[in-house]
């Protein structure tokens, strides 16, 4: 494919699970939608279309206990992955998301290996986003303070 771009959309949703009474609120999930936009194949321009690569609902559970957090910290310190982006304070992300959700129900999230996090809301008329830059990258450039 000669020309394509990909995006990940994450939504907070509620889903009914088997055994729940009808009319109940359902359980919270993060719904991930990974897709890419294709506008040419082998250099030949064509009408753009979106190809869905992944649809995944991830249940949200209770907060983790201290033992679970310690196990995750140990796994993080011994993981042999390319890089992990250390996120800014949750309050900073939350402030941006609160503003963006006024524009769209969907907020696009992307990151780069050089320490940048992007949040963006799109409508037919406008695209508004925010970038967090110079974030530490665990594994290659820096370590996160946990």
N, CA, C and O atoms as a DFTB+ gen file, in Angstrom:
584 C
 N C O
     1  1       0.840      -1.174       0.000
     2  2       0.000       0.000       0.000
     3  2       0.883       1.234       0.000
     4  3       1.787       1.363       0.826
     5  1       0.627       2.104      -0.895
     6  2       1.487       3.265      -1.054
     7  2       1.149       4.384      -0.090
     8  3       2.056       5.051       0.408
     9  1      -0.121       4.613       0.189
    10  2      -0.485       5.741       1.018
    11  2      -1.564       5.327       2.009
    12  3      -2.683       4.986       1.626
    13  1      -1.208       5.362       3.283
    14  2      -2.172       5.004       4.312
    15  2      -1.798       5.685       5.620
    16  3      -0.641       6.047       5.829
    17  1      -2.769       5.857       6.489
    18  2      -2.517       6.372       7.822
    19  2      -3.414       5.605       8.776
    20  3      -4.529       5.225       8.417
    21  1      -2.934       5.377       9.991
    22  2      -3.697       4.599      10.951
    23  2      -4.022       5.391      12.185
    24  3      -3.303       6.322      12.547
    25  1      -5.122       5.019      12.844
    26  2      -5.541       5.683      14.056
    27  2      -6.135       4.670      15.015
    28  3      -6.621       3.612      14.617
    29  1      -6.082       5.023      16.280
    30  2      -6.707       4.227      17.327
    31  2      -7.732       5.115      18.015
    32  3      -7.411       6.222      18.447
    33  1      -8.958       4.631      18.116
    34  2     -10.011       5.340      18.825
    35  2     -10.330       4.545      20.079
    36  3     -10.513       3.329      20.024
    37  1     -10.397       5.236      21.211
    38  2     -10.724       4.591      22.478
    39  2     -11.942       5.289      23.057
    40  3     -11.965       6.511      23.199
    41  1     -12.963       4.489      23.392
    42  2     -14.181       5.036      23.983
    43  2     -14.461       4.323      25.297
    44  3     -14.178       3.133      25.441
    45  1     -15.012       5.046      26.243
    46  2     -15.513       4.445      27.469
    47  2     -16.973       4.099      27.217
    48  3     -17.790       4.981      26.953
    49  1     -17.304       2.796      27.299
    50  2     -18.657       2.338      26.997
    51  2     -19.156       1.433      28.115
    52  3     -18.383       0.975      28.956
    53  1     -20.444       1.188      28.110
    54  2     -21.055       0.210      29.025
    55  2     -21.645      -0.904      28.175
    56  3     -22.318      -0.643      27.178
    57  1     -21.391      -2.148      28.572
    58  2     -21.885      -3.312      27.842
    59  2     -22.619      -4.237      28.803
    60  3     -22.199      -4.442      29.942
    61  1     -23.717      -4.786      28.319
    62  2     -24.427      -5.804      29.080
    63  2     -23.645      -7.111      28.977
    64  3     -23.148      -7.459      27.907
    65  1     -23.541      -7.814      30.067
    66  2     -22.892      -9.128      30.069
    67  2     -23.941     -10.180      30.370
    68  3     -24.965      -9.869      30.977
    69  1     -23.706     -11.430      29.955
    70  2     -24.687     -12.478      30.216
    71  2     -24.976     -12.586      31.715
    72  3     -24.069     -12.533      32.545
    73  1     -26.234     -12.736      32.031
    74  2     -26.630     -12.876      33.423
    75  2     -27.044     -11.579      34.088
    76  3     -27.608     -11.602      35.182
    77  1     -26.776     -10.437      33.448
    78  2     -27.206      -9.161      34.024
    79  2     -28.687      -8.971      33.733
    80  3     -29.162      -9.327      32.655
    81  1     -29.415      -8.410      34.693
    82  2     -30.849      -8.179      34.445
    83  2     -31.053      -7.141      33.348
    84  3     -30.284      -6.185      33.250
    85  1     -32.080      -7.319      32.527
    86  2     -32.371      -6.319      31.483
    87  2     -32.607      -4.947      32.107
    88  3     -33.230      -4.837      33.163
    89  1     -32.117      -3.926      31.463
    90  2     -32.282      -2.565      31.953
    91  2     -31.185      -2.114      32.904
    92  3     -31.149      -0.941      33.277
    93  1     -30.283      -3.015      33.309
    94  2     -29.180      -2.589      34.178
    95  2     -28.183      -1.783      33.353
    96  3     -28.183      -1.853      32.124
    97  1     -27.343      -1.025      34.030
    98  2     -26.416      -0.110      33.346
    99  2     -25.319      -0.845      32.588
   100  3     -24.713      -0.265      31.687
   101  1     -25.051      -2.069      32.916
   102  2     -23.966      -2.789      32.262
   103  2     -22.642      -2.507      32.937
   104  3     -22.569      -1.722      33.883
   105  1     -21.604      -3.145      32.451
   106  2     -20.259      -2.996      33.002
   107  2     -19.437      -2.049      32.137
   108  3     -19.641      -1.983      30.924
   109  1     -18.490      -1.300      32.761
   110  2     -17.667      -0.376      31.965
   111  2     -16.580      -1.123      31.183
   112  3     -15.975      -2.074      31.678
   113  1     -16.356      -0.668      29.967
   114  2     -15.322      -1.209      29.087
   115  2     -14.620      -0.060      28.377
   116  3     -15.207       1.001      28.164
   117  1     -13.359      -0.278      28.012
   118  2     -12.684       0.587      27.049
   119  2     -12.815      -0.104      25.702
   120  3     -12.364      -1.237      25.534
   121  1     -13.422       0.567      24.753
   122  2     -13.619       0.006      23.420
   123  2     -12.537       0.564      22.494
   124  3     -12.516       1.763      22.215
   125  1     -11.641      -0.301      22.018
   126  2     -10.557       0.085      21.119
   127  2     -10.970      -0.218      19.687
   128  3     -11.453      -1.311      19.392
   129  1     -10.779       0.750      18.798
   130  2     -11.056       0.583      17.382
   131  2      -9.809       1.037      16.632
   132  3      -9.486       2.225      16.615
   133  1      -9.122       0.105      16.025
   134  2      -7.909       0.415      15.264
   135  2      -8.253       0.301      13.781
   136  3      -8.740      -0.732      13.321
   137  1      -7.997       1.362      13.056
   138  2      -8.293       1.358      11.628
   139  2      -7.251       2.183      10.878
   140  3      -6.512       2.973      11.465
   141  1      -7.218       1.979       9.596
   142  2      -6.316       2.784       8.768
   143  2      -7.084       3.280       7.550
   144  3      -8.009       2.636       7.056
   145  1      -6.669       4.430       7.098
   146  2      -7.294       5.059       5.935
   147  2      -6.378       4.814       4.742
   148  3      -5.177       5.076       4.802
   149  1      -6.951       4.316       3.678
   150  2      -6.188       3.990       2.477
   151  2      -6.720       4.837       1.326
   152  3      -7.924       4.871       1.074
   153  1      -5.805       5.525       0.625
   154  2      -6.256       6.343      -0.501
   155  2      -5.527       6.033      -1.803
   156  3      -5.765       6.688      -2.817
   157  1      -4.637       5.034      -1.780
   158  2      -4.031       4.584      -3.030
   159  2      -3.451       3.188      -2.829
   160  3      -3.085       2.808      -1.717
   161  1      -3.373       2.444      -3.904
   162  2      -2.781       1.115      -3.888
   163  2      -1.791       1.050      -5.042
   164  3      -2.135       1.320      -6.192
   165  1      -0.559       0.689      -4.713
   166  2       0.508       0.596      -5.718
   167  2       0.630       1.874      -6.544
   168  3       0.866       1.828      -7.751
   169  1       0.463       3.032      -5.864
   170  2       0.636       4.317      -6.534
   171  2      -0.568       4.800      -7.310
   172  3      -0.527       5.888      -7.885
   173  1      -1.637       4.027      -7.344
   174  2      -2.836       4.410      -8.087
   175  2      -3.829       5.014      -7.106
   176  3      -4.256       4.351      -6.161
   177  1      -4.201       6.285      -7.332
   178  2      -5.147       6.963      -6.454
   179  2      -6.515       6.323      -6.573
   180  3      -6.916       5.844      -7.634
   181  1      -7.225       6.331      -5.441
   182  2      -8.564       5.758      -5.431
   183  2      -9.403       6.482      -4.392
   184  3      -8.880       7.282      -3.616
   185  1     -10.684       6.211      -4.371
   186  2     -11.576       6.798      -3.367
   187  2     -11.128       6.298      -1.995
   188  3     -11.027       5.089      -1.789
   189  1     -10.855       7.211      -1.046
   190  2     -10.392       6.789       0.280
   191  2     -11.421       5.907       0.995
   192  3     -12.627       6.116       0.869
   193  1     -10.932       4.933       1.735
   194  2     -11.796       4.109       2.565
   195  2     -11.038       3.718       3.822
   196  3      -9.810       3.792       3.874
   197  1     -11.791       3.298       4.840
   198  2     -11.187       2.877       6.099
   199  2     -11.221       1.369       6.201
   200  3     -12.239       0.737       5.918
   201  1     -10.105       0.800       6.608
   202  2     -10.010      -0.637       6.837
   203  2      -9.878      -0.854       8.339
   204  3      -8.921      -0.385       8.955
   205  1     -10.832      -1.562       8.925
   206  2     -10.775      -1.844      10.356
   207  2      -9.797      -2.989      10.585
   208  3      -9.892      -4.047       9.964
   209  1      -8.849      -2.749      11.500
   210  2      -7.840      -3.747      11.797
   211  2      -8.127      -4.484      13.094
   212  3      -7.774      -5.654      13.238
   213  1      -8.771      -3.799      14.046
   214  2      -9.029      -4.411      15.347
   215  2     -10.175      -3.705      16.039
   216  3     -10.215      -2.476      16.098
   217  1     -11.103      -4.479      16.561
   218  2     -12.148      -3.990      17.449
   219  2     -12.029      -4.816      18.714
   220  3     -12.141      -6.041      18.661
   221  1     -11.805      -4.170      19.857
   222  2     -11.587      -4.912      21.093
   223  2     -12.191      -4.154      22.263
   224  3     -11.912      -2.969      22.445
   225  1     -13.013      -4.826      23.054
   226  2     -13.541      -4.270      24.289
   227  2     -12.743      -4.844      25.449
   228  3     -12.624      -6.062      25.586
   229  1     -12.199      -3.968      26.282
   230  2     -11.406      -4.390      27.436
   231  2     -12.163      -3.985      28.696
   232  3     -12.415      -2.800      28.914
   233  1     -12.532      -4.973      29.536
   234  2     -13.280      -4.617      30.744
   235  2     -12.430      -3.813      31.713
   236  3     -11.221      -4.017      31.822
   237  1     -13.080      -2.902      32.410
   238  2     -12.412      -2.096      33.427
   239  2     -12.747      -2.716      34.778
   240  3     -13.915      -2.927      35.104
   241  1     -11.733      -2.999      35.544
   242  2     -11.942      -3.676      36.825
   243  2     -11.755      -2.705      37.981
   244  3     -11.563      -1.504      37.788
   245  1     -11.815      -3.248      39.168
   246  2     -11.561      -2.473      40.381
   247  2     -10.108      -2.002      40.378
   248  3      -9.278      -2.580      39.677
   249  1      -9.789      -0.967      41.148
   250  2      -8.390      -0.533      41.247
   251  2      -7.498      -1.676      41.752
   252  3      -7.931      -2.516      42.542
   253  1      -6.267      -1.689      41.289
   254  2      -5.324      -2.733      41.682
   255  2      -4.845      -2.524      43.111
   256  3      -4.677      -1.395      43.571
   257  1      -4.631      -3.634      43.799
   258  2      -4.079      -3.584      45.139
   259  2      -2.572      -3.412      45.105
   260  3      -1.960      -3.474      44.039
   261  1      -1.971      -3.194      46.271
   262  2      -0.531      -2.928      46.340
   263  2       0.291      -4.121      45.866
   264  3       1.326      -3.926      45.229
   265  1      -0.135      -5.356      46.154
   266  2       0.615      -6.533      45.688
   267  2       0.580      -6.630      44.168
   268  3       1.589      -6.950      43.540
   269  1      -0.570      -6.358      43.579
   270  2      -0.666      -6.379      42.118
   271  2       0.223      -5.307      41.497
   272  3       0.881      -5.551      40.486
   273  1       0.241      -4.123      42.100
   274  2       1.089      -3.040      41.586
   275  2       2.568      -3.408      41.678
   276  3       3.335      -3.114      40.760
   277  1       2.974      -4.043      42.768
   278  2       4.369      -4.466      42.906
   279  2       4.741      -5.476      41.823
   280  3       5.830      -5.402      41.254
   281  1       3.838      -6.421      41.536
   282  2       4.110      -7.403      40.467
   283  2       4.248      -6.708      39.118
   284  3       5.118      -7.058      38.321
   285  1       3.390      -5.723      38.863
   286  2       3.495      -4.986      37.605
   287  2       4.793      -4.204      37.515
   288  3       5.420      -4.160      36.456
   289  1       5.205      -3.583      38.622
   290  2       6.472      -2.847      38.641
   291  2       7.641      -3.784      38.353
   292  3       8.543      -3.433      37.593
   293  1       7.630      -4.973      38.954
   294  2       8.701      -5.940      38.713
   295  2       8.722      -6.368      37.254
   296  3       9.786      -6.461      36.642
   297  1       7.543      -6.630      36.697
   298  2       7.466      -7.011      35.294
   299  2       7.921      -5.906      34.375
   300  3       8.565      -6.165      33.358
   301  1       7.593      -4.672      34.721
   302  2       8.000      -3.522      33.914
   303  2       9.511      -3.359      33.922
   304  3      10.114      -3.041      32.897
   305  1      10.121      -3.576      35.083
   306  2      11.566      -3.382      35.173
   307  2      12.341      -4.485      34.466
   308  3      13.491      -4.276      34.081
   309  1      11.730      -5.660      34.287
   310  2      12.433      -6.761      33.626
   311  2      11.955      -6.993      32.195
   312  3      12.488      -7.860      31.501
   313  1      10.956      -6.228      31.744
   314  2      10.411      -6.414      30.396
   315  2      11.458      -6.067      29.350
   316  3      12.230      -5.121      29.503
   317  1      11.462      -6.846      28.298
   318  2      12.392      -6.596      27.201
   319  2      11.594      -6.122      25.988
   320  3      11.461      -6.838      24.996
   321  1      11.068      -4.908      26.086
   322  2      10.281      -4.331      25.000
   323  2      11.039      -3.146      24.423
   324  3      11.995      -2.656      25.025
   325  1      10.610      -2.692      23.262
   326  2      11.279      -1.570      22.621
   327  2      11.245      -0.309      23.463
   328  3      12.291       0.273      23.750
   329  1      10.052       0.124      23.864
   330  2       9.945       1.325      24.679
   331  2       8.546       1.439      25.251
   332  3       7.583       0.909      24.698
   333  1       8.454       2.138      26.368
   334  2       7.189       2.489      26.994
   335  2       7.188       3.990      27.206
   336  3       8.173       4.556      27.680
   337  1       6.105       4.624      26.864
   338  2       5.988       6.063      27.056
   339  2       5.465       6.334      28.456
   340  3       4.433       5.790      28.850
   341  1       6.160       7.160      29.202
   342  2       5.725       7.552      30.549
   343  2       4.740       8.703      30.393
   344  3       5.090       9.761      29.871
   345  1       3.520       8.496      30.843
   346  2       2.468       9.491      30.659
   347  2       2.620      10.651      31.626
   348  3       3.176      10.495      32.713
   349  1       2.122      11.820      31.228
   350  2       2.123      12.955      32.164
   351  2       1.114      12.685      33.280
   352  3       0.415      11.672      33.260
   353  1       1.042      13.588      34.244
   354  2       0.096      13.425      35.337
   355  2      -1.314      13.246      34.789
   356  3      -1.713      13.902      33.826
   357  1      -2.057      12.348      35.421
   358  2      -3.408      12.049      34.963
   359  2      -4.290      13.297      34.937
   360  3      -5.154      13.420      34.068
   361  1      -4.090      14.213      35.864
   362  2      -4.909      15.430      35.895
   363  2      -4.710      16.266      34.627
   364  3      -5.653      16.898      34.151
   365  1      -3.491      16.271      34.079
   366  2      -3.233      17.019      32.841
   367  2      -3.952      16.377      31.668
   368  3      -4.554      17.069      30.847
   369  1      -3.890      15.041      31.588
   370  2      -4.584      14.331      30.507
   371  2      -6.091      14.524      30.659
   372  3      -6.792      14.778      29.680
   373  1      -6.581      14.404      31.883
   374  2      -8.009      14.532      32.147
   375  2      -8.521      15.907      31.722
   376  3      -9.610      16.003      31.157
   377  1      -7.769      16.961      31.980
   378  2      -8.179      18.314      31.600
   379  2      -8.333      18.435      30.081
   380  3      -9.282      19.050      29.595
   381  1      -7.390      17.843      29.337
   382  2      -7.467      17.896      27.870
   383  2      -8.645      17.066      27.372
   384  3      -9.394      17.509      26.501
   385  1      -8.811      15.866      27.920
   386  2      -9.911      14.999      27.495
   387  2     -11.257      15.663      27.773
   388  3     -12.169      15.570      26.951
   389  1     -11.395      16.331      28.918
   390  2     -12.650      17.029      29.226
   391  2     -12.985      18.066      28.164
   392  3     -14.148      18.222      27.794
   393  1     -11.974      18.778      27.669
   394  2     -12.224      19.775      26.624
   395  2     -12.543      19.112      25.291
   396  3     -13.443      19.549      24.574
   397  1     -11.802      18.054      24.958
   398  2     -11.996      17.396      23.667
   399  2     -13.334      16.671      23.580
   400  3     -13.926      16.594      22.504
   401  1     -13.813      16.141      24.694
   402  2     -15.076      15.398      24.630
   403  2     -16.267      16.324      24.393
   404  3     -17.364      15.857      24.087
   405  1     -16.056      17.642      24.533
   406  2     -17.099      18.594      24.164
   407  2     -17.232      18.690      22.643
   408  3     -18.267      19.117      22.131
   409  1     -16.185      18.293      21.932
   410  2     -16.162      18.373      20.473
   411  2     -16.656      17.073      19.843
   412  3     -17.406      17.093      18.868
   413  1     -16.230      15.940      20.409
   414  2     -16.563      14.654      19.823
   415  2     -16.647      13.591      20.911
   416  3     -15.992      13.697      21.948
   417  1     -17.463      12.561      20.665
   418  2     -17.539      11.432      21.592
   419  2     -16.291      10.555      21.499
   420  3     -15.979       9.810      22.428
   421  1     -15.589      10.646      20.389
   422  2     -14.390       9.847      20.173
   423  2     -13.148      10.721      20.259
   424  3     -13.099      11.805      19.678
   425  1     -12.150      10.243      20.987
   426  2     -10.871      10.945      21.085
   427  2      -9.800       9.997      20.575
   428  3      -9.672       8.873      21.059
   429  1      -9.037      10.454      19.601
   430  2      -7.965       9.656      19.025
   431  2      -6.720       9.803      19.882
   432  3      -6.371      10.910      20.293
   433  1      -6.055       8.696      20.151
   434  2      -4.852       8.674      20.973
   435  2      -3.729       8.082      20.138
   436  3      -3.890       7.030      19.520
   437  1      -2.591       8.767      20.123
   438  2      -1.421       8.257      19.400
   439  2      -0.174       8.654      20.178
   440  3      -0.191       9.612      20.951
   441  1       0.891       7.919      19.968
   442  2       2.161       8.267      20.600
   443  2       3.298       7.998      19.629
   444  3       3.133       7.326      18.611
   445  1       4.454       8.543      19.975
   446  2       5.640       8.331      19.149
   447  2       6.760       7.797      20.033
   448  3       6.707       7.912      21.258
   449  1       7.757       7.223      19.410
   450  2       8.876       6.671      20.167
   451  2       9.837       7.746      20.651
   452  3      10.779       7.447      21.385
   453  1       9.612       8.996      20.250
   454  2      10.486      10.072      20.722
   455  2       9.856      10.866      21.864
   456  3      10.264      11.999      22.120
   457  1       8.860      10.287      22.560
   458  2       8.322      10.898      23.760
   459  2       7.198      11.884      23.550
   460  3       7.100      12.866      24.286
   461  1       6.336      11.650      22.554
   462  2       5.197      12.538      22.326
   463  2       3.901      11.737      22.413
   464  3       3.814      10.609      21.928
   465  1       2.895      12.349      23.044
   466  2       1.558      11.778      23.153
   467  2       0.588      12.753      22.515
   468  3       0.624      13.951      22.798
   469  1      -0.284      12.238      21.650
   470  2      -1.232      13.073      20.926
   471  2      -2.656      12.679      21.301
   472  3      -2.979      11.492      21.353
   473  1      -3.506      13.668      21.562
   474  2      -4.936      13.474      21.778
   475  2      -5.658      14.378      20.794
   476  3      -5.325      15.557      20.674
   477  1      -6.670      13.822      20.072
   478  2      -7.333      14.629      19.047
   479  2      -8.812      14.261      18.949
   480  3      -9.179      13.091      19.048
   481  1      -9.649      15.272      18.755
   482  2     -11.075      15.086      18.507
   483  2     -11.379      15.614      17.117
   484  3     -10.931      16.699      16.748
   485  1     -12.139      14.848      16.344
   486  2     -12.474      15.226      14.970
   487  2     -13.975      15.294      14.783
   488  3     -14.717      14.491      15.350
   489  1     -14.417      16.243      13.996
   490  2     -15.780      16.276      13.479
   491  2     -15.658      16.534      11.981
   492  3     -14.551      16.648      11.453
   493  1     -16.788      16.625      11.306
   494  2     -16.747      16.929       9.875
   495  2     -16.210      18.337       9.618
   496  3     -15.670      18.619       8.548
   497  1     -16.367      19.222      10.616
   498  2     -15.989      20.623      10.427
   499  2     -14.650      21.016      11.028
   500  3     -14.033      21.979      10.574
   501  1     -14.186      20.287      12.044
   502  2     -12.992      20.724      12.765
   503  2     -12.217      19.527      13.306
   504  3     -12.780      18.467      13.580
   505  1     -10.921      19.727      13.448
   506  2     -10.046      18.761      14.109
   507  2      -9.240      19.533      15.148
   508  3      -8.492      20.448      14.804
   509  1      -9.393      19.163      16.423
   510  2      -8.715      19.850      17.515
   511  2      -7.911      18.824      18.288
   512  3      -8.398      17.731      18.578
   513  1      -6.675      19.178      18.621
   514  2      -5.847      18.224      19.335
   515  2      -4.883      18.879      20.287
   516  3      -4.752      20.102      20.347
   517  1      -4.213      18.022      21.030
   518  2      -3.212      18.469      21.983
   519  2      -2.046      17.491      21.929
   520  3      -2.224      16.296      21.693
   521  1      -0.856      18.023      22.152
   522  2       0.351      17.193      22.144
   523  2       1.107      17.388      23.452
   524  3       1.361      18.516      23.875
   525  1       1.457      16.286      24.079
   526  2       2.362      16.300      25.223
   527  2       3.715      15.870      24.667
   528  3       3.822      14.800      24.069
   529  1       4.736      16.679      24.853
   530  2       6.041      16.342      24.285
   531  2       7.088      16.210      25.382
   532  3       6.845      16.544      26.541
   533  1       8.240      15.724      24.996
   534  2       9.374      15.520      25.904
   535  2       9.028      14.609      27.071
   536  3       9.523      14.804      28.181
   537  1       8.170      13.605      26.823
   538  2       7.832      12.641      27.870
   539  2       8.931      11.590      27.946
   540  3       9.483      11.204      26.916
   541  1       9.254      11.125      29.133
   542  2      10.286      10.095      29.253
   543  2       9.856       8.799      28.556
   544  3       8.681       8.434      28.572
   545  1      10.802       8.130      27.961
   546  2      10.564       6.857      27.290
   547  2      11.351       5.796      28.033
   548  3      12.581       5.830      28.061
   549  1      10.654       4.870      28.624
   550  2      11.282       3.801      29.399
   551  2      11.867       2.765      28.455
   552  3      11.219       2.355      27.493
   553  1      13.072       2.352      28.726
   554  2      13.690       1.305      27.923
   555  2      14.726       1.822      26.973
   556  3      15.682       1.116      26.654
   557  1      14.558       3.060      26.503
   558  2      15.528       3.585      25.558
   559  2      16.162       4.895      26.026
   560  3      17.375       5.070      25.918
   561  1      15.339       5.822      26.550
   562  2      15.859       7.152      26.844
   563  2      15.815       7.530      28.309
   564  3      16.629       8.338      28.756
   565  1      14.880       6.964      29.078
   566  2      14.720       7.401      30.467
   567  2      13.978       6.342      31.254
   568  3      13.637       5.286      30.721
   569  1      13.730       6.622      32.511
   570  2      12.913       5.722      33.330
   571  2      11.794       6.512      33.966
   572  3      11.955       7.685      34.303
   573  1      10.649       5.854      34.126
   574  2       9.491       6.496      34.733
   575  2       9.623       6.463      36.246
   576  3      10.166       5.516      36.815
   577  1       9.122       7.499      36.883
   578  2       9.023       7.482      38.328
   579  2       7.674       6.913      38.687
   580  3       6.641       7.509      38.384
   581  1       7.675       5.765      39.328
   582  2       6.413       5.078      39.654
   583  2       6.017       5.397      41.062
   584  3       4.985       4.921      41.537
